[in-house]
Amino acid sequence: MLNHNTIEGLRALRLPAMASGLLVQREQPDYSSLSFEERLGLLVDA
């Protein structure tokens, strides 16, 4: 599964906050209205 591989890849890169942030974004529909760049920015800020 692509999402699982992405989460594991982020953890392997020692980016657990980004992995957690991606899980949160996937679970909460409010994020779907944001652009890719906005969502990526939130992950980088995490």
Rosetta silent file (secondary structure, phi, psi, omega in degrees, C-alpha in Angstrom):
SEQUENCE: MLNHNTIEGLRALRLPAMASGLLVQREQPDYSSLSFEERLGLLVDA
SCORE:     score description
SCORE:     0.000 S_00000001
   1 L     0.000  131.381 -174.648    0.000    0.000    0.000 S_00000001
   2 H   -60.661  -46.144 -179.231    1.428    3.347   -1.058 S_00000001
   3 H   -62.234  -40.699  178.493    0.450    5.245    2.091 S_00000001
   4 H   -62.832  -43.236  178.689    1.938    2.575    4.328 S_00000001
   5 H   -63.675  -37.593  178.647    5.188    2.672    2.347 S_00000001
   6 H   -65.824  -44.789  178.774    5.272    6.462    2.605 S_00000001
   7 H   -61.384  -46.743  179.864    4.745    6.381    6.371 S_00000001
   8 H   -65.447  -36.081  177.172    7.449    3.748    6.798 S_00000001
   9 H   -64.061  -41.435  177.453    9.781    5.687    4.511 S_00000001
  10 H   -64.005  -40.523  177.930    9.358    8.828    6.594 S_00000001
  11 H   -65.755  -39.469  178.977   10.100    6.855    9.753 S_00000001
  12 H   -64.454  -31.500  177.664   13.177    5.294    8.125 S_00000001
  13 L   -82.565    5.601 -178.394   14.392    8.794    7.293 S_00000001
  14 L    61.593   46.469  176.886   13.927    9.669   10.975 S_00000001
  15 L  -122.793   59.618 -175.546   11.024   11.986   10.259 S_00000001
  16 H   -65.194  -30.317  179.186    8.459   10.639   12.732 S_00000001
  17 H   -67.320  -37.965  176.734    6.685   13.984   13.103 S_00000001
  18 H   -67.995  -38.852  177.418    6.033   14.105    9.365 S_00000001
  19 H   -62.107  -45.204  178.858    4.794   10.504    9.442 S_00000001
  20 H   -64.728  -42.298  179.164    2.421   11.330   12.286 S_00000001
  21 H   -62.223  -37.974  178.078    1.293   14.510   10.564 S_00000001
  22 H   -65.614  -40.123  176.759    0.509   12.596    7.387 S_00000001
  23 H   -62.606  -42.230  178.377   -1.615   10.138    9.358 S_00000001
  24 H   -62.909  -45.306 -179.833   -3.500   13.023   10.965 S_00000001
  25 H   -61.835  -36.869 -178.733   -4.066   14.681    7.587 S_00000001
  26 H   -70.212  -31.040 -176.434   -5.369   11.431    6.136 S_00000001
  27 H   -85.456  -22.275 -175.197   -7.853   10.922    9.002 S_00000001
  28 L  -109.597  118.811 -174.814   -9.277   14.448    9.138 S_00000001
  29 H   -66.194  -17.090  179.815  -11.339   15.611    6.151 S_00000001
  30 H   -59.042  -29.886 -177.574  -10.591   19.306    6.820 S_00000001
  31 H   -72.498  -20.487 -176.041   -7.190   18.877    5.178 S_00000001
  32 H   -65.956  -19.953  179.358   -8.674   17.806    1.844 S_00000001
  33 H   -82.646   -9.056 -179.776   -9.569   21.412    1.046 S_00000001
  34 L   -86.532  153.031  176.640   -5.909   22.479    1.263 S_00000001
  35 L   -74.047  166.633  177.177   -3.553   22.474   -1.693 S_00000001
  36 H   -56.720  -45.039 -177.541   -0.644   20.054   -1.910 S_00000001
  37 H   -64.213  -38.052  178.306    1.792   22.845   -1.050 S_00000001
  38 H   -66.511  -43.370  179.284   -0.224   23.866    2.011 S_00000001
  39 H   -66.072  -41.750  177.910   -0.403   20.287    3.262 S_00000001
  40 H   -62.783  -41.988  177.660    3.299   19.748    2.604 S_00000001
  41 H   -58.868  -40.673  177.627    4.088   22.971    4.455 S_00000001
  42 H   -64.541  -38.565  177.462    2.170   21.724    7.477 S_00000001
  43 H   -66.956  -40.215  178.114    4.123   18.476    7.405 S_00000001
  44 H   -64.948  -39.879  178.148    7.435   20.329    7.187 S_00000001
  45 H   -64.023  -30.346  179.354    6.398   22.534   10.108 S_00000001
  46 L   -66.862    0.000    0.000    5.664   19.404   12.136 S_00000001
